[in-house]
Structures are given as C-alpha cells and as structure tokens.
Amino acid sequence: MKKILNKLFIIASLGLIAAGAIFLCASIFDGNETTTPLAIALACILLSNLFNVIRMNMDKK
C-alpha cells in the first residue's frame, strides 16, 4: 500500500509541476495584464511541494 501511495504522490507531484510550468509560461508570454495564470502557477507549485513533503514524511515512518 505504501509503494502505491508513493507512486501516486510522485505522479501527482510531477503533473502539478508541469501544470505550474505551463501556467507560468502562459503568464509570462501572454499579452494580457491579468495575474490569474500566475496565481494558478503558484498554487500548483505549492501543492506539488506539499505532496513531496507528505511523501517524504511517509518514507521516514
């Protein structure tokens, strides 16, 4: 069960990092003056880091 959860956390973390990078690029290269893509990128990256912290805490136990 721990191995499956570990793999799922890795997949979710990598997916969120990719989504954060896409939204960050959209924020930088888009001509609009809105900050919504930047906020979404920040949320994706923070959630990815939270998943990594949870995964590392599970590995310690």
Biotite code that builds the C-alpha atoms (Angstrom):
import biotite.structure as struc

atoms = struc.array([
    struc.Atom([0.000, 0.000, 0.000], chain_id="A", res_id=1, res_name="MET", atom_name="CA", element="C"),
    struc.Atom([2.860, 2.394, 0.797], chain_id="A", res_id=2, res_name="LYS", atom_name="CA", element="C"),
    struc.Atom([4.516, 1.771, -2.576], chain_id="A", res_id=3, res_name="LYS", atom_name="CA", element="C"),
    struc.Atom([1.293, 2.561, -4.418], chain_id="A", res_id=4, res_name="ILE", atom_name="CA", element="C"),
    struc.Atom([0.770, 5.769, -2.436], chain_id="A", res_id=5, res_name="LEU", atom_name="CA", element="C"),
    struc.Atom([4.384, 6.744, -3.030], chain_id="A", res_id=6, res_name="ASN", atom_name="CA", element="C"),
    struc.Atom([3.994, 6.299, -6.796], chain_id="A", res_id=7, res_name="LYS", atom_name="CA", element="C"),
    struc.Atom([0.710, 8.213, -6.805], chain_id="A", res_id=8, res_name="LEU", atom_name="CA", element="C"),
    struc.Atom([2.284, 11.117, -4.909], chain_id="A", res_id=9, res_name="PHE", atom_name="CA", element="C"),
    struc.Atom([5.174, 11.181, -7.391], chain_id="A", res_id=10, res_name="ILE", atom_name="CA", element="C"),
    struc.Atom([2.808, 11.178, -10.382], chain_id="A", res_id=11, res_name="ILE", atom_name="CA", element="C"),
    struc.Atom([0.622, 13.898, -8.864], chain_id="A", res_id=12, res_name="ALA", atom_name="CA", element="C"),
    struc.Atom([3.652, 15.988, -7.963], chain_id="A", res_id=13, res_name="SER", atom_name="CA", element="C"),
    struc.Atom([5.136, 15.761, -11.451], chain_id="A", res_id=14, res_name="LEU", atom_name="CA", element="C"),
    struc.Atom([1.794, 16.573, -13.024], chain_id="A", res_id=15, res_name="GLY", atom_name="CA", element="C"),
    struc.Atom([1.366, 19.630, -10.829], chain_id="A", res_id=16, res_name="LEU", atom_name="CA", element="C"),
    struc.Atom([4.893, 20.822, -11.611], chain_id="A", res_id=17, res_name="ILE", atom_name="CA", element="C"),
    struc.Atom([4.152, 20.503, -15.327], chain_id="A", res_id=18, res_name="ALA", atom_name="CA", element="C"),
    struc.Atom([0.872, 22.378, -14.938], chain_id="A", res_id=19, res_name="ALA", atom_name="CA", element="C"),
    struc.Atom([2.618, 25.069, -12.911], chain_id="A", res_id=20, res_name="GLY", atom_name="CA", element="C"),
    struc.Atom([5.262, 25.480, -15.606], chain_id="A", res_id=21, res_name="ALA", atom_name="CA", element="C"),
    struc.Atom([2.608, 25.765, -18.304], chain_id="A", res_id=22, res_name="ILE", atom_name="CA", element="C"),
    struc.Atom([0.678, 28.396, -16.368], chain_id="A", res_id=23, res_name="PHE", atom_name="CA", element="C"),
    struc.Atom([3.889, 30.252, -15.578], chain_id="A", res_id=24, res_name="LEU", atom_name="CA", element="C"),
    struc.Atom([4.801, 30.369, -19.280], chain_id="A", res_id=25, res_name="CYS", atom_name="CA", element="C"),
    struc.Atom([1.277, 31.496, -20.088], chain_id="A", res_id=26, res_name="ALA", atom_name="CA", element="C"),
    struc.Atom([1.609, 34.263, -17.516], chain_id="A", res_id=27, res_name="SER", atom_name="CA", element="C"),
    struc.Atom([4.956, 35.440, -18.873], chain_id="A", res_id=28, res_name="ILE", atom_name="CA", element="C"),
    struc.Atom([4.255, 35.257, -22.608], chain_id="A", res_id=29, res_name="PHE", atom_name="CA", element="C"),
    struc.Atom([0.571, 36.201, -22.644], chain_id="A", res_id=30, res_name="ASP", atom_name="CA", element="C"),
    struc.Atom([-0.215, 39.764, -23.655], chain_id="A", res_id=31, res_name="GLY", atom_name="CA", element="C"),
    struc.Atom([-2.981, 40.210, -21.078], chain_id="A", res_id=32, res_name="ASN", atom_name="CA", element="C"),
    struc.Atom([-2.383, 42.134, -17.879], chain_id="A", res_id=33, res_name="GLU", atom_name="CA", element="C"),
    struc.Atom([-4.148, 39.652, -15.584], chain_id="A", res_id=34, res_name="THR", atom_name="CA", element="C"),
    struc.Atom([-2.379, 37.810, -12.789], chain_id="A", res_id=35, res_name="THR", atom_name="CA", element="C"),
    struc.Atom([-4.700, 34.791, -12.751], chain_id="A", res_id=36, res_name="THR", atom_name="CA", element="C"),
    struc.Atom([-2.288, 32.395, -14.553], chain_id="A", res_id=37, res_name="PRO", atom_name="CA", element="C"),
    struc.Atom([0.493, 33.459, -12.202], chain_id="A", res_id=38, res_name="LEU", atom_name="CA", element="C"),
    struc.Atom([-1.670, 32.721, -9.150], chain_id="A", res_id=39, res_name="ALA", atom_name="CA", element="C"),
    struc.Atom([-2.643, 29.330, -10.572], chain_id="A", res_id=40, res_name="ILE", atom_name="CA", element="C"),
    struc.Atom([1.024, 28.524, -11.275], chain_id="A", res_id=41, res_name="ALA", atom_name="CA", element="C"),
    struc.Atom([1.936, 29.419, -7.706], chain_id="A", res_id=42, res_name="LEU", atom_name="CA", element="C"),
    struc.Atom([-0.866, 27.243, -6.324], chain_id="A", res_id=43, res_name="ALA", atom_name="CA", element="C"),
    struc.Atom([0.173, 24.272, -8.498], chain_id="A", res_id=44, res_name="CYS", atom_name="CA", element="C"),
    struc.Atom([3.806, 24.523, -7.449], chain_id="A", res_id=45, res_name="ILE", atom_name="CA", element="C"),
    struc.Atom([2.927, 24.893, -3.758], chain_id="A", res_id=46, res_name="LEU", atom_name="CA", element="C"),
    struc.Atom([0.598, 21.885, -3.911], chain_id="A", res_id=47, res_name="LEU", atom_name="CA", element="C"),
    struc.Atom([3.300, 19.853, -5.623], chain_id="A", res_id=48, res_name="SER", atom_name="CA", element="C"),
    struc.Atom([5.774, 20.735, -2.891], chain_id="A", res_id=49, res_name="ASN", atom_name="CA", element="C"),
    struc.Atom([3.196, 19.790, -0.250], chain_id="A", res_id=50, res_name="LEU", atom_name="CA", element="C"),
    struc.Atom([2.785, 16.381, -1.887], chain_id="A", res_id=51, res_name="PHE", atom_name="CA", element="C"),
    struc.Atom([6.570, 15.925, -1.835], chain_id="A", res_id=52, res_name="ASN", atom_name="CA", element="C"),
    struc.Atom([6.726, 16.769, 1.869], chain_id="A", res_id=53, res_name="VAL", atom_name="CA", element="C"),
    struc.Atom([3.913, 14.315, 2.639], chain_id="A", res_id=54, res_name="ILE", atom_name="CA", element="C"),
    struc.Atom([5.662, 11.627, 0.575], chain_id="A", res_id=55, res_name="ARG", atom_name="CA", element="C"),
    struc.Atom([8.968, 12.173, 2.368], chain_id="A", res_id=56, res_name="MET", atom_name="CA", element="C"),
    struc.Atom([7.271, 12.018, 5.771], chain_id="A", res_id=57, res_name="ASN", atom_name="CA", element="C"),
    struc.Atom([5.635, 8.731, 4.810], chain_id="A", res_id=58, res_name="MET", atom_name="CA", element="C"),
    struc.Atom([9.025, 7.311, 3.805], chain_id="A", res_id=59, res_name="ASP", atom_name="CA", element="C"),
    struc.Atom([10.550, 8.165, 7.194], chain_id="A", res_id=60, res_name="LYS", atom_name="CA", element="C"),
    struc.Atom([7.969, 6.142, 9.120], chain_id="A", res_id=61, res_name="LYS", atom_name="CA", element="C"),
])
